[in-house]
Amino acid sequence: MDTAAGTVPGDSGRQPPPFRVLAVAVATYLVWTAVTYLLEGRLRTLLRPDAVGDRLVYALVANVVVGTLLALWVARRFVAGGLLTREQLGFGAARRTLLAVLAGGVAGGGLFLAQDPPSTDPTVLTNAFAQVLTVSIAELVVCWALLGGTVEAWLRQRGVPGPVAAGLALVLSSVAFGLYHVAHSPPFDQPGTIAVLTVVGLGTGLFFFVGRSLYGALVFHNCMALFGVTRALAESGRLDAFRTVQVPLLATALVSLVVLVAAERLLVRSVEPQEKT
């Protein structure tokens, strides 16, 4: 059987209904989007810089608990059932990951500098990178690894050639990434911004599906986000505040990264796929 087809744990070797598997991935995406709306978009959390508690709850619950832990737990089920491989989720060998991270940093950093950013101060960029990292991790895990990987596997299971399945998965996951921003505060929930972010998502998706490295795509995606963050800081007059180290931002980013690595190791890499039929 193709690596895109397998069994779900507890089904005693039976092939799972393809639509049910896809529905679980879509449901995970919808839950993450709904929690984002409840904790961010509804409360306009990101428009209230002084709402430290609300921002922390949003970051940890929507992006760490749901967008990272829940999504990777679902991914574990799919790997255990033989539906997805670790490589399809972007968790390949260490050497491949290292090369992809370096490539993502060079490509993403180059695109950032090419846009004539408001600041290239290392402290500003470190703080800005940390500010968006928690959300970027959830976006990569949910939109491209889980949803994109499942769509690709589902299409392969239905006989669609591999390159075509990957291309369609790239487009669909990028559209899902754009639409997810409906759950955010303005200006992210505006049609024009959603369209731009969908195009940005195509770049991230291309990096993910070609490189097959979640970490490499994460670095690339986060570097691209730096321009929007620094520009927003400059327009709001808050850029100077980022010229000093923002400990809460760095701490939250570190926790998010540790959770991602631990979840990858304990949930995804530790599971053994069932025998393929």
SEFIPA-906822 format. One line per 2 residues: their letters; for each residue x, y, z of C-alpha. Coordinates in nm, 3 decimals, m for minus. Each point is the difference from the previous one (the first is absolute). Layout:
# residues N
A> X Y Z  ...
***
This chain:
# residues 277
MD> 0.000 0.000 0.000  0.113 0.359 m0.065
TA> 0.144 0.187 0.299  m0.303 0.225 m0.023
AG> m0.235 m0.282 0.090  m0.006 m0.201 0.319
TV> m0.195 m0.076 0.311  m0.122 0.196 0.295
PG> 0.098 m0.130 0.344  m0.263 m0.228 0.143
DS> m0.142 m0.102 m0.341  0.182 m0.335 m0.001
GR> 0.170 0.054 m0.333  m0.305 0.131 m0.186
QP> 0.050 0.290 m0.238  m0.164 0.313 0.147
PP> m0.278 0.181 m0.186  0.197 0.267 m0.191
FR> m0.256 0.275 0.058  m0.002 m0.062 0.375
VL> 0.375 0.047 0.020  m0.016 0.323 m0.201
AV> m0.291 0.119 0.215  0.206 m0.042 0.318
AV> 0.278 0.220 m0.144  m0.251 0.263 m0.112
AT> m0.173 m0.011 0.340  0.332 0.061 0.175
YL> 0.058 0.303 m0.223  m0.350 0.133 0.078
VW> 0.043 m0.047 0.376  0.331 0.188 m0.011
TA> m0.161 0.281 m0.202  m0.299 0.020 0.236
VT> 0.221 0.016 0.311  0.208 0.270 m0.169
YL> m0.316 0.205 m0.059  m0.123 m0.044 0.357
LE> 0.333 0.099 0.156  0.129 0.253 m0.253
GR> m0.236 0.122 m0.273  m0.308 0.038 0.221
LR> 0.194 0.182 0.273  0.228 0.195 m0.239
TL> 0.287 m0.130 0.211  0.281 0.096 m0.235
LR> m0.131 0.357 m0.015  0.042 0.037 0.376
PD> 0.375 0.005 0.077  m0.065 0.037 0.372
AV> m0.219 m0.313 0.017  0.296 m0.220 0.092
GD> m0.212 m0.268 0.166  m0.240 m0.034 m0.294
RL> 0.289 m0.014 m0.246  0.171 m0.273 0.201
VY> m0.318 m0.207 0.027  m0.059 0.034 m0.374
AL> 0.358 m0.101 m0.084  0.007 m0.301 0.233
VA> m0.353 m0.137 m0.046  m0.068 0.065 m0.368
NV> 0.349 m0.058 m0.134  0.188 m0.223 0.243
VV> m0.278 m0.222 0.136  m0.229 m0.020 m0.305
GT> 0.218 0.101 m0.293  0.303 m0.204 0.105
LL> m0.084 m0.271 0.254  m0.347 m0.097 m0.121
AL> 0.100 0.017 m0.366  0.308 m0.218 0.054
WV> m0.203 m0.246 0.206  m0.232 m0.037 m0.300
AR> 0.305 m0.032 m0.225  0.127 m0.277 0.229
RF> m0.321 m0.194 m0.061  0.046 0.032 m0.374
VA> 0.365 m0.111 0.014  m0.092 m0.295 0.223
GG> m0.266 m0.101 m0.250  0.237 0.016 m0.296
LL> m0.191 0.284 m0.163  0.287 0.249 0.025
TR> 0.374 m0.035 0.038  0.217 0.217 0.220
EQ> 0.168 0.132 m0.312  m0.335 0.115 m0.144
LG> m0.057 0.194 0.323  0.338 0.168 m0.045
FG> 0.185 m0.194 0.271  0.287 m0.151 m0.195
AA> 0.362 m0.080 0.077  0.213 0.241 0.204
RR> 0.230 0.086 m0.293  m0.293 0.085 m0.226
TL> m0.155 0.211 0.276  0.322 0.193 0.059
LA> 0.044 0.074 m0.372  m0.364 0.108 m0.030
VL> 0.029 0.232 0.301  0.310 0.163 m0.149
AG> m0.171 0.034 m0.338  m0.313 0.141 0.164
GV> 0.203 0.257 0.189  0.193 0.112 m0.309
AG> m0.306 0.014 m0.227  m0.233 0.157 0.257
GG> 0.262 0.245 0.124  0.081 0.100 m0.357
LF> m0.366 0.071 m0.077  m0.030 0.201 0.321
LA> 0.301 0.220 m0.082  m0.111 0.042 m0.362
QD> m0.317 0.179 0.118  0.194 0.285 0.165
PP> m0.125 m0.069 0.356  m0.053 0.277 0.256
ST> 0.276 m0.141 0.220  0.285 m0.249 m0.017
DP> 0.100 0.046 0.364  0.089 m0.354 0.126
TV> m0.189 0.053 0.326  m0.311 0.123 m0.181
LT> 0.012 m0.296 m0.237  0.055 m0.248 0.283
NA> m0.302 0.134 0.189  m0.214 0.008 m0.314
FA> 0.104 m0.354 m0.096  m0.092 m0.120 0.349
QV> m0.334 0.182 m0.008  m0.129 m0.190 m0.303
LT> 0.174 m0.334 0.057  m0.272 m0.153 0.220
VS> m0.270 0.070 m0.259  0.226 m0.107 m0.288
IA> 0.060 m0.339 0.161  m0.375 m0.064 0.025
EL> m0.053 0.122 m0.357  0.263 m0.238 m0.138
VV> m0.121 m0.296 0.203  m0.371 0.044 m0.073
CW> m0.012 0.142 m0.353  0.288 m0.171 m0.175
AL> 0.112 m0.303 0.201  m0.339 m0.131 0.118
LG> m0.256 0.140 m0.245  0.229 0.019 m0.303
GT> 0.158 m0.337 0.069  m0.339 m0.165 0.049
VE> m0.144 0.155 m0.317  0.302 m0.125 m0.194
AW> m0.036 m0.350 0.148  m0.376 m0.004 m0.066
LR> 0.054 0.099 m0.364  0.270 m0.264 m0.045
QR> m0.235 m0.258 0.149  m0.251 0.091 m0.268
GV> 0.254 m0.056 m0.277  0.118 0.357 m0.060
PG> 0.368 0.004 m0.112  0.247 0.107 0.270
PV> 0.112 0.337 m0.148  m0.360 0.100 m0.077
AA> m0.115 m0.101 0.349  0.281 0.204 0.159
GL> m0.082 0.301 m0.219  m0.369 m0.009 0.089
AL> 0.084 m0.046 0.368  0.233 0.301 m0.020
VL> m0.277 0.221 m0.142  m0.271 m0.122 0.239
SS> 0.217 0.032 0.311  0.108 0.351 m0.105
VA> m0.362 0.104 m0.051  m0.082 m0.145 0.343
FG> 0.284 0.204 0.146  m0.140 0.319 m0.153
LY> m0.356 m0.070 0.111  0.114 m0.078 0.354
HV> 0.073 0.371 0.042  m0.374 0.075 m0.007
AH> 0.020 m0.097 0.368  0.248 0.281 0.075
SP> m0.019 0.368 0.084  0.011 0.264 m0.276
PF> 0.176 0.043 m0.233  0.065 m0.376 m0.026
DQ> m0.369 m0.082 m0.045  m0.042 0.230 m0.303
PG> m0.045 m0.156 m0.349  0.305 0.176 m0.144
TI> 0.225 m0.116 0.281  m0.135 m0.354 m0.024
AV> 0.078 m0.005 m0.373  0.356 0.122 0.061
LT> 0.053 m0.256 0.277  m0.126 m0.277 m0.228
VV> 0.270 0.093 m0.251  0.255 0.002 0.282
GL> m0.133 m0.342 0.095  0.074 m0.130 m0.349
GT> 0.366 0.088 0.055  0.006 m0.176 0.336
GL> m0.188 m0.298 m0.144  0.243 m0.030 m0.290
FF> 0.292 0.000 0.244  m0.175 m0.262 0.215
FV> m0.105 m0.242 m0.274  0.328 0.024 m0.191
GR> 0.232 m0.008 0.300  m0.218 m0.229 0.215
SL> 0.125 0.170 0.316  m0.237 0.164 0.244
YG> 0.286 0.175 0.178  0.145 0.139 m0.323
AL> m0.340 0.126 m0.113  m0.054 0.147 0.347
VF> 0.318 0.207 m0.017  m0.084 0.116 m0.353
HN> m0.358 0.089 0.097  0.102 0.184 0.316
CM> 0.266 0.201 m0.183  m0.259 0.110 m0.256
AL> m0.229 0.109 0.284  0.271 0.230 0.139
FG> m0.068 0.272 m0.256  m0.369 0.026 0.090
VT> 0.079 0.002 0.371  0.270 0.268 m0.018
RA> m0.212 0.213 m0.230  m0.298 m0.023 0.236
LA> 0.225 0.092 0.293  0.136 0.301 m0.188
ES> m0.347 0.120 m0.101  m0.129 m0.030 0.357
GR> 0.302 0.177 0.149  0.105 m0.307 0.201
LD> 0.322 m0.080 m0.185  0.223 0.164 0.263
AF> m0.145 m0.225 0.270  0.139 m0.299 m0.190
RT> 0.354 0.138 0.013  0.030 m0.158 0.345
VQ> m0.032 m0.373 0.066  m0.363 m0.101 0.058
VP> 0.034 m0.286 0.248  m0.369 m0.111 m0.008
LL> 0.010 m0.032 m0.380  0.324 m0.200 0.006
AT> m0.129 m0.223 0.280  m0.326 m0.075 m0.181
AL> 0.184 m0.075 m0.323  0.241 m0.234 0.182
VS> m0.286 m0.186 0.167  m0.176 m0.038 m0.336
LV> 0.312 m0.137 m0.167  0.071 m0.243 0.284
VL> m0.360 m0.125 m0.015  0.029 m0.051 m0.377
VA> 0.324 m0.198 0.027  m0.126 m0.205 0.295
AE> m0.333 m0.075 m0.172  0.180 m0.103 m0.317
RL> 0.222 m0.238 0.196  m0.257 m0.139 0.242
LV> m0.310 m0.006 m0.220  0.116 m0.042 m0.359
RS> 0.344 m0.160 m0.005  m0.073 m0.243 0.282
VE> m0.292 m0.171 m0.172  0.044 m0.303 m0.225
PQ> m0.231 m0.026 m0.305  m0.221 m0.305 m0.024
EK> 0.071 m0.262 m0.263  m0.121 0.114 m0.341
T> m0.254 m0.226 m0.169
***
